[in-house]
Structure formats: structure tokens, C-alpha cells
Amino acid sequence: MARRPIRLGLFLAVPFALFLLLVSPDDEAGNVPIAVLGGLFLGLLFSVAAGAERLRQRRLRRRGLWDGRS
């Protein structure tokens, strides 16, 4: 999962933005930008978390504390 953090963020941002559009009220005009920004924020959050996990795994392998297998 942490191998490609940007791809993970994009794969999570798009469905979340669509979900925000689905649950938003239909009578407001500003729903699309808010849904897109919310999706991008969540994607960025997951990308940063996956990148941090990737760095943690790299550090553990370098120190010999983890062999890379589950």
C-alpha cells in the first residue's frame, strides 16, 4: 500500500469527492468546488500518511528490524 503514495491518494480522492457530491444538497451552487477540494484534501492526507509509512518501512529495513514480509 505504501509503495505508491501519490497513486493511493488519487484513488481515494476521486471516490470521496463523488461521495461528497452525492450527499450534498442539490439546491446549493457551491457544492462542486467544495466536493473537489474535500476529495483533494483527503487524497493529500492519505498520500502523506502512506509516504510516512514508506519512510518508516525503509528505516526499519535499513536497521535490520524488519525483513519486508508481513
Phi and psi restraints in degrees (range 20) as a CNS / XPLOR table:
assign (resid 1 and name C) (resid 2 and name N)
       (resid 2 and name CA) (resid 2 and name C) 1.0 -87.8 20.0 2
assign (resid 2 and name N) (resid 2 and name CA)
       (resid 2 and name C) (resid 3 and name N) 1.0 6.0 20.0 2
assign (resid 2 and name C) (resid 3 and name N)
       (resid 3 and name CA) (resid 3 and name C) 1.0 -70.2 20.0 2
assign (resid 3 and name N) (resid 3 and name CA)
       (resid 3 and name C) (resid 4 and name N) 1.0 -38.5 20.0 2
assign (resid 3 and name C) (resid 4 and name N)
       (resid 4 and name CA) (resid 4 and name C) 1.0 -129.3 20.0 2
assign (resid 4 and name N) (resid 4 and name CA)
       (resid 4 and name C) (resid 5 and name N) 1.0 84.5 20.0 2
assign (resid 4 and name C) (resid 5 and name N)
       (resid 5 and name CA) (resid 5 and name C) 1.0 -67.2 20.0 2
assign (resid 5 and name N) (resid 5 and name CA)
       (resid 5 and name C) (resid 6 and name N) 1.0 -32.1 20.0 2
assign (resid 5 and name C) (resid 6 and name N)
       (resid 6 and name CA) (resid 6 and name C) 1.0 -70.6 20.0 2
assign (resid 6 and name N) (resid 6 and name CA)
       (resid 6 and name C) (resid 7 and name N) 1.0 -41.1 20.0 2
assign (resid 6 and name C) (resid 7 and name N)
       (resid 7 and name CA) (resid 7 and name C) 1.0 -63.3 20.0 2
assign (resid 7 and name N) (resid 7 and name CA)
       (resid 7 and name C) (resid 8 and name N) 1.0 -40.5 20.0 2
assign (resid 7 and name C) (resid 8 and name N)
       (resid 8 and name CA) (resid 8 and name C) 1.0 -60.1 20.0 2
assign (resid 8 and name N) (resid 8 and name CA)
       (resid 8 and name C) (resid 9 and name N) 1.0 -43.5 20.0 2
assign (resid 8 and name C) (resid 9 and name N)
       (resid 9 and name CA) (resid 9 and name C) 1.0 -62.2 20.0 2
assign (resid 9 and name N) (resid 9 and name CA)
       (resid 9 and name C) (resid 10 and name N) 1.0 -41.8 20.0 2
assign (resid 9 and name C) (resid 10 and name N)
       (resid 10 and name CA) (resid 10 and name C) 1.0 -68.0 20.0 2
assign (resid 10 and name N) (resid 10 and name CA)
       (resid 10 and name C) (resid 11 and name N) 1.0 -40.6 20.0 2
assign (resid 10 and name C) (resid 11 and name N)
       (resid 11 and name CA) (resid 11 and name C) 1.0 -64.7 20.0 2
assign (resid 11 and name N) (resid 11 and name CA)
       (resid 11 and name C) (resid 12 and name N) 1.0 -26.6 20.0 2
assign (resid 11 and name C) (resid 12 and name N)
       (resid 12 and name CA) (resid 12 and name C) 1.0 -90.8 20.0 2
assign (resid 12 and name N) (resid 12 and name CA)
       (resid 12 and name C) (resid 13 and name N) 1.0 -27.9 20.0 2
assign (resid 12 and name C) (resid 13 and name N)
       (resid 13 and name CA) (resid 13 and name C) 1.0 -69.2 20.0 2
assign (resid 13 and name N) (resid 13 and name CA)
       (resid 13 and name C) (resid 14 and name N) 1.0 -42.1 20.0 2
assign (resid 13 and name C) (resid 14 and name N)
       (resid 14 and name CA) (resid 14 and name C) 1.0 -65.3 20.0 2
assign (resid 14 and name N) (resid 14 and name CA)
       (resid 14 and name C) (resid 15 and name N) 1.0 -50.9 20.0 2
assign (resid 14 and name C) (resid 15 and name N)
       (resid 15 and name CA) (resid 15 and name C) 1.0 -63.6 20.0 2
assign (resid 15 and name N) (resid 15 and name CA)
       (resid 15 and name C) (resid 16 and name N) 1.0 -34.2 20.0 2
assign (resid 15 and name C) (resid 16 and name N)
       (resid 16 and name CA) (resid 16 and name C) 1.0 -67.9 20.0 2
assign (resid 16 and name N) (resid 16 and name CA)
       (resid 16 and name C) (resid 17 and name N) 1.0 -39.6 20.0 2
assign (resid 16 and name C) (resid 17 and name N)
       (resid 17 and name CA) (resid 17 and name C) 1.0 -63.4 20.0 2
assign (resid 17 and name N) (resid 17 and name CA)
       (resid 17 and name C) (resid 18 and name N) 1.0 -41.9 20.0 2
assign (resid 17 and name C) (resid 18 and name N)
       (resid 18 and name CA) (resid 18 and name C) 1.0 -64.2 20.0 2
assign (resid 18 and name N) (resid 18 and name CA)
       (resid 18 and name C) (resid 19 and name N) 1.0 -38.4 20.0 2
assign (resid 18 and name C) (resid 19 and name N)
       (resid 19 and name CA) (resid 19 and name C) 1.0 -63.9 20.0 2
assign (resid 19 and name N) (resid 19 and name CA)
       (resid 19 and name C) (resid 20 and name N) 1.0 -42.3 20.0 2
assign (resid 19 and name C) (resid 20 and name N)
       (resid 20 and name CA) (resid 20 and name C) 1.0 -62.5 20.0 2
assign (resid 20 and name N) (resid 20 and name CA)
       (resid 20 and name C) (resid 21 and name N) 1.0 -37.7 20.0 2
assign (resid 20 and name C) (resid 21 and name N)
       (resid 21 and name CA) (resid 21 and name C) 1.0 -66.5 20.0 2
assign (resid 21 and name N) (resid 21 and name CA)
       (resid 21 and name C) (resid 22 and name N) 1.0 -36.3 20.0 2
assign (resid 21 and name C) (resid 22 and name N)
       (resid 22 and name CA) (resid 22 and name C) 1.0 -67.3 20.0 2
assign (resid 22 and name N) (resid 22 and name CA)
       (resid 22 and name C) (resid 23 and name N) 1.0 -40.5 20.0 2
assign (resid 22 and name C) (resid 23 and name N)
       (resid 23 and name CA) (resid 23 and name C) 1.0 -91.2 20.0 2
assign (resid 23 and name N) (resid 23 and name CA)
       (resid 23 and name C) (resid 24 and name N) 1.0 -5.4 20.0 2
assign (resid 23 and name C) (resid 24 and name N)
       (resid 24 and name CA) (resid 24 and name C) 1.0 -78.7 20.0 2
assign (resid 24 and name N) (resid 24 and name CA)
       (resid 24 and name C) (resid 25 and name N) 1.0 151.2 20.0 2
assign (resid 24 and name C) (resid 25 and name N)
       (resid 25 and name CA) (resid 25 and name C) 1.0 -66.5 20.0 2
assign (resid 25 and name N) (resid 25 and name CA)
       (resid 25 and name C) (resid 26 and name N) 1.0 146.4 20.0 2
assign (resid 25 and name C) (resid 26 and name N)
       (resid 26 and name CA) (resid 26 and name C) 1.0 -79.1 20.0 2
assign (resid 26 and name N) (resid 26 and name CA)
       (resid 26 and name C) (resid 27 and name N) 1.0 -18.1 20.0 2
assign (resid 26 and name C) (resid 27 and name N)
       (resid 27 and name CA) (resid 27 and name C) 1.0 -87.7 20.0 2
assign (resid 27 and name N) (resid 27 and name CA)
       (resid 27 and name C) (resid 28 and name N) 1.0 -1.5 20.0 2
assign (resid 27 and name C) (resid 28 and name N)
       (resid 28 and name CA) (resid 28 and name C) 1.0 -101.2 20.0 2
assign (resid 28 and name N) (resid 28 and name CA)
       (resid 28 and name C) (resid 29 and name N) 1.0 139.3 20.0 2
assign (resid 28 and name C) (resid 29 and name N)
       (resid 29 and name CA) (resid 29 and name C) 1.0 -81.7 20.0 2
assign (resid 29 and name N) (resid 29 and name CA)
       (resid 29 and name C) (resid 30 and name N) 1.0 -23.2 20.0 2
assign (resid 29 and name C) (resid 30 and name N)
       (resid 30 and name CA) (resid 30 and name C) 1.0 -92.6 20.0 2
assign (resid 30 and name N) (resid 30 and name CA)
       (resid 30 and name C) (resid 31 and name N) 1.0 21.0 20.0 2
assign (resid 30 and name C) (resid 31 and name N)
       (resid 31 and name CA) (resid 31 and name C) 1.0 -72.9 20.0 2
assign (resid 31 and name N) (resid 31 and name CA)
       (resid 31 and name C) (resid 32 and name N) 1.0 -37.5 20.0 2
assign (resid 31 and name C) (resid 32 and name N)
       (resid 32 and name CA) (resid 32 and name C) 1.0 -65.6 20.0 2
assign (resid 32 and name N) (resid 32 and name CA)
       (resid 32 and name C) (resid 33 and name N) 1.0 -49.8 20.0 2
assign (resid 32 and name C) (resid 33 and name N)
       (resid 33 and name CA) (resid 33 and name C) 1.0 -62.7 20.0 2
assign (resid 33 and name N) (resid 33 and name CA)
       (resid 33 and name C) (resid 34 and name N) 1.0 -35.7 20.0 2
assign (resid 33 and name C) (resid 34 and name N)
       (resid 34 and name CA) (resid 34 and name C) 1.0 -68.0 20.0 2
assign (resid 34 and name N) (resid 34 and name CA)
       (resid 34 and name C) (resid 35 and name N) 1.0 -40.3 20.0 2
assign (resid 34 and name C) (resid 35 and name N)
       (resid 35 and name CA) (resid 35 and name C) 1.0 -65.5 20.0 2
assign (resid 35 and name N) (resid 35 and name CA)
       (resid 35 and name C) (resid 36 and name N) 1.0 -42.1 20.0 2
assign (resid 35 and name C) (resid 36 and name N)
       (resid 36 and name CA) (resid 36 and name C) 1.0 -65.6 20.0 2
assign (resid 36 and name N) (resid 36 and name CA)
       (resid 36 and name C) (resid 37 and name N) 1.0 -44.9 20.0 2
assign (resid 36 and name C) (resid 37 and name N)
       (resid 37 and name CA) (resid 37 and name C) 1.0 -64.5 20.0 2
assign (resid 37 and name N) (resid 37 and name CA)
       (resid 37 and name C) (resid 38 and name N) 1.0 -38.7 20.0 2
assign (resid 37 and name C) (resid 38 and name N)
       (resid 38 and name CA) (resid 38 and name C) 1.0 -64.2 20.0 2
assign (resid 38 and name N) (resid 38 and name CA)
       (resid 38 and name C) (resid 39 and name N) 1.0 -41.7 20.0 2
assign (resid 38 and name C) (resid 39 and name N)
       (resid 39 and name CA) (resid 39 and name C) 1.0 -64.4 20.0 2
assign (resid 39 and name N) (resid 39 and name CA)
       (resid 39 and name C) (resid 40 and name N) 1.0 -42.4 20.0 2
assign (resid 39 and name C) (resid 40 and name N)
       (resid 40 and name CA) (resid 40 and name C) 1.0 -65.8 20.0 2
assign (resid 40 and name N) (resid 40 and name CA)
       (resid 40 and name C) (resid 41 and name N) 1.0 -38.0 20.0 2
assign (resid 40 and name C) (resid 41 and name N)
       (resid 41 and name CA) (resid 41 and name C) 1.0 -63.3 20.0 2
assign (resid 41 and name N) (resid 41 and name CA)
       (resid 41 and name C) (resid 42 and name N) 1.0 -45.3 20.0 2
assign (resid 41 and name C) (resid 42 and name N)
       (resid 42 and name CA) (resid 42 and name C) 1.0 -65.6 20.0 2
assign (resid 42 and name N) (resid 42 and name CA)
       (resid 42 and name C) (resid 43 and name N) 1.0 -40.4 20.0 2
assign (resid 42 and name C) (resid 43 and name N)
       (resid 43 and name CA) (resid 43 and name C) 1.0 -61.9 20.0 2
assign (resid 43 and name N) (resid 43 and name CA)
       (resid 43 and name C) (resid 44 and name N) 1.0 -41.5 20.0 2
assign (resid 43 and name C) (resid 44 and name N)
       (resid 44 and name CA) (resid 44 and name C) 1.0 -64.0 20.0 2
assign (resid 44 and name N) (resid 44 and name CA)
       (resid 44 and name C) (resid 45 and name N) 1.0 -40.9 20.0 2
assign (resid 44 and name C) (resid 45 and name N)
       (resid 45 and name CA) (resid 45 and name C) 1.0 -61.3 20.0 2
assign (resid 45 and name N) (resid 45 and name CA)
       (resid 45 and name C) (resid 46 and name N) 1.0 -46.0 20.0 2
assign (resid 45 and name C) (resid 46 and name N)
       (resid 46 and name CA) (resid 46 and name C) 1.0 -69.1 20.0 2
assign (resid 46 and name N) (resid 46 and name CA)
       (resid 46 and name C) (resid 47 and name N) 1.0 -34.9 20.0 2
assign (resid 46 and name C) (resid 47 and name N)
       (resid 47 and name CA) (resid 47 and name C) 1.0 -64.1 20.0 2
assign (resid 47 and name N) (resid 47 and name CA)
       (resid 47 and name C) (resid 48 and name N) 1.0 -42.5 20.0 2
assign (resid 47 and name C) (resid 48 and name N)
       (resid 48 and name CA) (resid 48 and name C) 1.0 -65.1 20.0 2
assign (resid 48 and name N) (resid 48 and name CA)
       (resid 48 and name C) (resid 49 and name N) 1.0 -42.0 20.0 2
assign (resid 48 and name C) (resid 49 and name N)
       (resid 49 and name CA) (resid 49 and name C) 1.0 -64.7 20.0 2
assign (resid 49 and name N) (resid 49 and name CA)
       (resid 49 and name C) (resid 50 and name N) 1.0 -42.1 20.0 2
assign (resid 49 and name C) (resid 50 and name N)
       (resid 50 and name CA) (resid 50 and name C) 1.0 -67.8 20.0 2
assign (resid 50 and name N) (resid 50 and name CA)
       (resid 50 and name C) (resid 51 and name N) 1.0 -37.8 20.0 2
assign (resid 50 and name C) (resid 51 and name N)
       (resid 51 and name CA) (resid 51 and name C) 1.0 -64.7 20.0 2
assign (resid 51 and name N) (resid 51 and name CA)
       (resid 51 and name C) (resid 52 and name N) 1.0 -40.3 20.0 2
assign (resid 51 and name C) (resid 52 and name N)
       (resid 52 and name CA) (resid 52 and name C) 1.0 -64.6 20.0 2
assign (resid 52 and name N) (resid 52 and name CA)
       (resid 52 and name C) (resid 53 and name N) 1.0 -38.7 20.0 2
assign (resid 52 and name C) (resid 53 and name N)
       (resid 53 and name CA) (resid 53 and name C) 1.0 -65.9 20.0 2
assign (resid 53 and name N) (resid 53 and name CA)
       (resid 53 and name C) (resid 54 and name N) 1.0 -37.6 20.0 2
assign (resid 53 and name C) (resid 54 and name N)
       (resid 54 and name CA) (resid 54 and name C) 1.0 -63.4 20.0 2
assign (resid 54 and name N) (resid 54 and name CA)
       (resid 54 and name C) (resid 55 and name N) 1.0 -43.2 20.0 2
assign (resid 54 and name C) (resid 55 and name N)
       (resid 55 and name CA) (resid 55 and name C) 1.0 -64.6 20.0 2
assign (resid 55 and name N) (resid 55 and name CA)
       (resid 55 and name C) (resid 56 and name N) 1.0 -37.8 20.0 2
assign (resid 55 and name C) (resid 56 and name N)
       (resid 56 and name CA) (resid 56 and name C) 1.0 -64.0 20.0 2
assign (resid 56 and name N) (resid 56 and name CA)
       (resid 56 and name C) (resid 57 and name N) 1.0 -43.5 20.0 2
assign (resid 56 and name C) (resid 57 and name N)
       (resid 57 and name CA) (resid 57 and name C) 1.0 -64.6 20.0 2
assign (resid 57 and name N) (resid 57 and name CA)
       (resid 57 and name C) (resid 58 and name N) 1.0 -39.4 20.0 2
assign (resid 57 and name C) (resid 58 and name N)
       (resid 58 and name CA) (resid 58 and name C) 1.0 -63.3 20.0 2
assign (resid 58 and name N) (resid 58 and name CA)
       (resid 58 and name C) (resid 59 and name N) 1.0 -41.7 20.0 2
assign (resid 58 and name C) (resid 59 and name N)
       (resid 59 and name CA) (resid 59 and name C) 1.0 -65.7 20.0 2
assign (resid 59 and name N) (resid 59 and name CA)
       (resid 59 and name C) (resid 60 and name N) 1.0 -40.9 20.0 2
assign (resid 59 and name C) (resid 60 and name N)
       (resid 60 and name CA) (resid 60 and name C) 1.0 -66.2 20.0 2
assign (resid 60 and name N) (resid 60 and name CA)
       (resid 60 and name C) (resid 61 and name N) 1.0 -38.0 20.0 2
assign (resid 60 and name C) (resid 61 and name N)
       (resid 61 and name CA) (resid 61 and name C) 1.0 -65.7 20.0 2
assign (resid 61 and name N) (resid 61 and name CA)
       (resid 61 and name C) (resid 62 and name N) 1.0 -41.3 20.0 2
assign (resid 61 and name C) (resid 62 and name N)
       (resid 62 and name CA) (resid 62 and name C) 1.0 -63.7 20.0 2
assign (resid 62 and name N) (resid 62 and name CA)
       (resid 62 and name C) (resid 63 and name N) 1.0 -36.8 20.0 2
assign (resid 62 and name C) (resid 63 and name N)
       (resid 63 and name CA) (resid 63 and name C) 1.0 -82.7 20.0 2
assign (resid 63 and name N) (resid 63 and name CA)
       (resid 63 and name C) (resid 64 and name N) 1.0 -7.7 20.0 2
assign (resid 63 and name C) (resid 64 and name N)
       (resid 64 and name CA) (resid 64 and name C) 1.0 79.7 20.0 2
assign (resid 64 and name N) (resid 64 and name CA)
       (resid 64 and name C) (resid 65 and name N) 1.0 17.8 20.0 2
assign (resid 64 and name C) (resid 65 and name N)
       (resid 65 and name CA) (resid 65 and name C) 1.0 -90.6 20.0 2
assign (resid 65 and name N) (resid 65 and name CA)
       (resid 65 and name C) (resid 66 and name N) 1.0 -12.5 20.0 2
assign (resid 65 and name C) (resid 66 and name N)
       (resid 66 and name CA) (resid 66 and name C) 1.0 -146.7 20.0 2
assign (resid 66 and name N) (resid 66 and name CA)
       (resid 66 and name C) (resid 67 and name N) 1.0 137.2 20.0 2
assign (resid 66 and name C) (resid 67 and name N)
       (resid 67 and name CA) (resid 67 and name C) 1.0 -97.0 20.0 2
assign (resid 67 and name N) (resid 67 and name CA)
       (resid 67 and name C) (resid 68 and name N) 1.0 0.1 20.0 2
assign (resid 67 and name C) (resid 68 and name N)
       (resid 68 and name CA) (resid 68 and name C) 1.0 94.1 20.0 2
assign (resid 68 and name N) (resid 68 and name CA)
       (resid 68 and name C) (resid 69 and name N) 1.0 -5.0 20.0 2
assign (resid 68 and name C) (resid 69 and name N)
       (resid 69 and name CA) (resid 69 and name C) 1.0 -97.4 20.0 2
assign (resid 69 and name N) (resid 69 and name CA)
       (resid 69 and name C) (resid 70 and name N) 1.0 154.1 20.0 2
